[in-house]
Amino acid sequence: MKKMLMMALLAAGPALATELDRTPLTAVTADGQSVRLFPNGRWEYVDQAKAAAFRPTWEVFKSTREGEIIPHLYAGRVAEAKAIAGGIQAERMKQMRGVMACK
């Protein structure tokens, strides 16, 4: 019985996977911003002007985090990592929060 159930599930698997609805959901954040939520975990602002204003700062923020802060931490240079995080990265975070209208 168990074997037959497993075989039925395996046979139906591809059909079940194609039946999944993969359209993004529209949601509203706690501060009233409309966003699209994608099944893979990504999200984006519905307001494309807001998204366009956010993206350049995010890309530089992410690049600095990956290219400078994390390598400093792995090398044991915690003070250097903190200086970057508390300096330019804090300013970038402030810019991004301003675009997102976060408090």
Contacts in CASP RR format, 6 or more apart in sequence:
PFRMAT RR
TARGET T0000
AUTHOR 0000-0000-0000
METHOD contacts of the structure
MODEL  1
MKKMLMMALLAAGPALATELDRTPLTAVTADGQSVRLFPNGRWEYVDQAK
AAAFRPTWEVFKSTREGEIIPHLYAGRVAEAKAIAGGIQAERMKQMRGVM
ACK
20 39 0 8 1.000
22 39 0 8 1.000
24 36 0 8 1.000
24 37 0 8 1.000
24 38 0 8 1.000
24 39 0 8 1.000
25 36 0 8 1.000
25 37 0 8 1.000
26 34 0 8 1.000
26 35 0 8 1.000
26 36 0 8 1.000
26 37 0 8 1.000
26 46 0 8 1.000
27 34 0 8 1.000
27 35 0 8 1.000
27 36 0 8 1.000
27 37 0 8 1.000
28 34 0 8 1.000
28 35 0 8 1.000
29 35 0 8 1.000
31 100 0 8 1.000
31 101 0 8 1.000
31 102 0 8 1.000
31 103 0 8 1.000
33 45 0 8 1.000
33 47 0 8 1.000
33 50 0 8 1.000
33 100 0 8 1.000
33 101 0 8 1.000
34 45 0 8 1.000
34 46 0 8 1.000
34 47 0 8 1.000
35 43 0 8 1.000
35 44 0 8 1.000
35 45 0 8 1.000
35 46 0 8 1.000
36 43 0 8 1.000
36 44 0 8 1.000
36 45 0 8 1.000
36 46 0 8 1.000
37 43 0 8 1.000
38 44 0 8 1.000
44 51 0 8 1.000
45 51 0 8 1.000
45 54 0 8 1.000
50 99 0 8 1.000
50 100 0 8 1.000
53 99 0 8 1.000
54 96 0 8 1.000
54 99 0 8 1.000
54 100 0 8 1.000
57 92 0 8 1.000
57 95 0 8 1.000
57 96 0 8 1.000
57 99 0 8 1.000
58 96 0 8 1.000
60 92 0 8 1.000
61 89 0 8 1.000
61 92 0 8 1.000
61 93 0 8 1.000
61 96 0 8 1.000
64 84 0 8 1.000
64 88 0 8 1.000
64 89 0 8 1.000
64 92 0 8 1.000
65 89 0 8 1.000
68 81 0 8 1.000
68 84 0 8 1.000
69 81 0 8 1.000
69 84 0 8 1.000
69 85 0 8 1.000
69 89 0 8 1.000
70 81 0 8 1.000
72 78 0 8 1.000
72 80 0 8 1.000
72 81 0 8 1.000
72 84 0 8 1.000
73 81 0 8 1.000
97 103 0 8 1.000
END
